[in-house]
Amino acid sequence: MREAVSAGEYPPAATHRYGTSPGRYQYLMRQNSPEAFCAEGVRLSRKKRHEESVYWFGLALEQDPSCRPALLGLGFALGKLGRYDEEIQCCDRVLALDPRSADALLMKGFALGKQGDFHGKLACCGQALAINPDSATAWNMKGQAHGMLEDYEEELACCEQAALLRPRYIGAWVNMGYALVQLGRYRDAIRACNRAIRIYPHFMAAWVTKGIALCGLMEYHAALDCFEYAGEEASGSTRALYWRGLALSRTGQFREAIDCLTRVVDRDARYADAWVILSNCHFMLGNLDESGRCFMTAYGIDKQDIRELVRKSITNWRQGNSREALQHMSGVFGILLR
């Protein structure tokens, strides 16, 4: 296939993945410039044809290995394909050329977050903010990282700053709502979600977060209305499915709750809270054997979780991380009091 490209020929339709028409392909080959190849990669990325865009960005970089737009475009496409290590490598190549590239820092932070390295994500966001303190994206990403580290006060402060800089930043308002839910400030969370919904009524994550906040207020019928409106978002997210199942159980819709929560534990067999509610639902329907099985499953998970949380708490305490140690112990008490 590479020989066909070198010869300026359009590859057979059955084998090519370049995403272009024969005429456009010939035009790009005549241009034969990294700028033209990079532009084609951007065009395809905007159409979510990331595998094909990777080829064009790669072709641009063969001609000019220091083409920063091509490196950033390639990193973005690789990230969309779940190839986060390669995305980070692209970002590092950009940063070697330009250490003050905030775009590369934020892209790298995003990839690190996808890999579960939230401290690394925080570091990237901090560097990006040192370059541009008014980057709403950086503030929001920093808030997300704090949230994943269970530092919800910091998440809230960062997302508030993002929304202050960009008042119509929907993601920042929803992340504020999430942090407020975790802090038990349910009515404030609903107000934050309503701000997002007013900006864009079809932003389904806002409806899901609002539904969770309504569950916190024990307004389960209203919560179910939110989950119903969220539709696919509520069905695709394990977290949203759990809360929908909880709301169904609290409104006496036990069979529907069982269907919902069974999907949760099928996706995540260690979701102890889901097993507990499943146990309650089966008990209410008189399925005592199944209720007992679900309860014992939750109990088995809890024992392992308590042991792991205590271990983490002791480790953090010995390392002088008293805040993290207390968070882990709070998790232990939360399980015991459930």
N, C-alpha and C positions, 0 to 999 in steps of 0.2 A: 504493500500500500504506500509505503514511503517513497518507493521508486516512482509510483504514479504521480505523487505530489511533486517530486523533483522535476518530472518531465512536464508538469503543468497540465496533466490529464485529470479529468474528473473520474473518481473511482466508481466501480459498478454499483448500481443502486442497492443491490442485495448486501453489499459489504460496508458501504461508507457510513460513518457516524458524524459527519462534519456539519450537518444541519443546514446546508446551503443548497440552493437550486444550481443546476449546471451552469447557467449564465452567471450567477453571482460568484460561483467558485472560480470560473475563468477570469472574471474581473479582479478578484482578490489576488489570484496568482500573477496577473499582469502588474498589479500594484506592488506586490512583493515587498511590503514594508511592515515593520513591526507595528506601526500605527494602525495600518489597515487591518492586520490580523487581530490586534487588541480590540479594535472597534467591533469586529465581528464576534469576538468572545463576549464583549459586554452586551451586544444585541441578543445573543443566545441566552446569556444569564438572565436577562430581564424577562425572557420567555420561559424561565425555569428549565431550560435545556442545558443543564450543567455539565453533563458528561461530554456533550459536543463542544461546549465552550472551553473545556479543559484543553482540547486539541488546539484550538486557535490561540489561546494564551501561550501554550507551549511552543507553537510555531513562532510567535512574536519573540519569545525569550531565546529561541535558537539564534535569531538574528541579533538580538540585543539583550544579553543576560542582565543588564542593569536597568531594564525598562520597568520603572516602578509601577505604573498603572497596570501592566501585564502581571507583575508579581502579586499585586493586591487583588486583581481580578481572578487570578488562578487560585489564590488562597481562599477567596470567597466561595468560588465554585467547589473547591475541595471540601470546604466546611459543610456546604449544603449536601454533599455526598457522604458526609460522616467521616471523612478522612482527616481527622483533626491534627494528627501528628504532622502530616504534610502541610496543612494550613499554617501551623505554627512555624514550620521551616520557611515557608514563603514570607511570613511576617518578619522572621529573623533576618532574612536576606534584605528586606526593605530597610530594617533598622540598622543593618550594617552600612547601608548606603546613606541613610538619613536617620540618625538617632532621635530626631524630633518629629518623626512621623506619628502624629496622634492616631491616624487611621490604622496604621499597622499595630500600634499598641492596643487599640480597642478590639481589633480583629483577633489578635493573639489572646487577649483577655477573654473574649467570647469562647474561643476554642478551649482554653484552659478550664473554663467553667463547665463546658460540655464534658470534659474529662474528669470533673469532680475536684479540680484543684482551685478552690475558691480563694485561698490565700494568694495564689498566683494571679488570679483574676483581679483581686483587690490591688495588688502591686501594679499591674498594668494600668488599671483605672487611675491610680494615684499619679503615675508618671504622665498619663495623658492629661490629667487635670493640672499638673504643674506646667504643661505646655499651653493648655487652653482652659483656664478656670471656668469659662462660660459654656463649656460643652455639656448640654443637657443630657446627651447620650451617655457620656462618661459618668455623670452623677447617677443616672438611672441604673447603669450597669453596676456601679459600685454598691448601690442600694441592694440590688439583686444578690450580689455576692454576700453582703452582710446578712441578708435574709437566710441564705442557704447555710450560713454559719450560726443561725439562730440568734443573731444580734438584731432584734427587730426595732429597737429604738434607733439604731444607726441606719437601718434600712429606711425607716420612716423619714429621718432627717435628710438623707440623700435624695430620696424621691420627691420630697417637698421642694428641695432646691431645684431639681430637674423641672418640676412643674412651674416653679417661679420663673425660671429662665424661658420655658416654653409652655405657656398656659394650656395649649391644646395638645399636649403630649399625652396621648391616651394611655400608653404603657406605664407612664409614671403614676398616673392616677390609680390604675388597677394595682400596681405594686404597693402604693400607699394603702389601698384597701386591704391587701393581703397582710401587710405588716400590722395594721390596726386590728384585724381579726385575731392575729396571734397575740396581740397585747390585750385582747378582751374588750376593745373599744368598738363594739359592734355598730352602734349608730353612726359613729364617725366613719367607719368602714363603708357603710351604706351610702353616706354622703359622697365619699370619694368615688365609689363606683357609679353613682348617679351622675357625677361630673363627666366621667368617661362615656357613659351612655348618652348624655346630651350631645357630646361631641360627635359620637358615631354610634347610633342605636344598635348596630349589628355586631358590635365588638363582644363576642360571646364570652370571652374570659371575664369581662366585667359582670355579666349576668351570673356566671358561676360563683364568683367571689361574693357578689351580693347575696346569692342564695345561701352560701356558707355563713355569712354574717347573720342572716335571718334565722338560721338554725341556732346560732348562738343566743339569739333572743327568744328561742322556742316558738317562733312564728313559722311553723312548719308548712302550713298550706301556702303561705306567701312564698316560702323558699321553693316549694315544688313548682310554683308558677315560673320562677326564675329559671329553674333547671329545664322546664319544658321549653321555655323560650330559647335557652342556650342550645337545645337540640343536640347536634353532633358533637359539639364541644363537651357537653355533659356526659355523652356516651363514650367519647374517646379518651377522657382523662380518668385515671383510676381514682384520683382524689375526688373529683366531682361525682363519680359513680358512688363512692362511699357515702358522701354527704346526701346524695339523693336517696340512697337506700336507708340511711338513718331517718330522713324526713318521712319516707313512706312508712317506716316502722312506727314512728311516733304518731302517725295519723291512722293507725290501725290497718294499713294496707300490707299485711304481712306477706302474702304470697308474692306481691310485686316487689317487696323489699328483698325477699329471698332471691328472686331472679336477679335483681340488681347486685346484691352483695356476693352472690355466687360468681358473677363475672369479675368482681373485685379480687376474690381469693384465687380465681383461676389465673389471673394476671400476676398476683403477688401472694403467694401462699403464706407469707409471714406477716400479713396484715392482721395483727391480733385484734384490733378494735372491730374489724369487720366480722371476725369469727365470733366475737362476743355478741354482737347484734344479731347475727345469724342464729346463734343459740337461743336468744330471747324470742325471735320470731317463730322458730320451730316449736318452742315451748308453748307459745300462745295458740299454736295450731294443733297442739296435742301430739306432736312428733317427738316424743320424749327421748327415744334412742338417738335420733339425729341431733337433738338439742344437746344431749350429753357429749356426743362426739365433737361437736363444734366447740363446746366449752373446754373440753380437755385439750383440744388443739390450741386454743388461745392460751391455756395455762402452760402448756409446753413451750410455746413461743415466749411467754412472759418470763419464764425461768431463765431462758438463754439471754433475753434482753437485759434483765436485771443484772445478771453476772457480767455481761459486757459493759454496761453502763458503770457499774461499780469499779471495774478494772480501769476504764478510761478516767474516771474521777480520781482514783488513786494516782495514776500515772501523771495526770495534769497537776495534781497537788504537789507531787514530788518535784515536778519541773518548775514550780512556782506560778503556774497558771491557775490561780485561785478562782477566777471568774468562770473559766471553762469547767473546772472541777465542780463548782456549785451547780452549773447548768446540767451536768450529767447526773448529779445526785437528785436534782429536781425531777429529772426524767424517771428516776427510780420511784420516787414518791408518787408521781403521776400514775405509774403502772399499778402500784400497790393500792391506790385510792380509787381505781377505776370501778 
